[in-house]
Amino acid sequence: MSRLIPLNYDKVVKALSKVGYVLNHQKGSHLVMHLDRKDRYVALFGDRKPEYMIVVPAHRPVGKCMLRTIMSEADLSVEEFNSLT
């Protein structure tokens, strides 16, 4: 099992954009991303059921617990998420 390390929010946003999420808007210190390229997500990970909207806090760093929540919303494992960063 891979380790999960805290990351800056810009790396989390970049990793999510690699699987098809795009920035929808920002409200204060939270970025709201939505799944725009579902075809890209399906090509990478098959027919899973990810959340349509994901909120990423603009923190440096984003903590482990919040990263796990974001990964579960995107239906990604730790290994898959680490390969994207």
NORNORTA-V102527 format. One record per helix or strand of 2 or more residues. SS is the DSSP state (A for helix, B for strand). FROM is the first residue (numbers start at 1). TO is the last residue. If there is no record, write none. Layout:
# NORNORTA-V102527
SS & FROM & TO
SS & FROM & TO
This chain:
# NORNORTA-V102527
A & 9 & 18
B & 21 & 27
B & 30 & 35
A & 38 & 45
B & 53 & 57
A & 64 & 73
A & 78 & 84
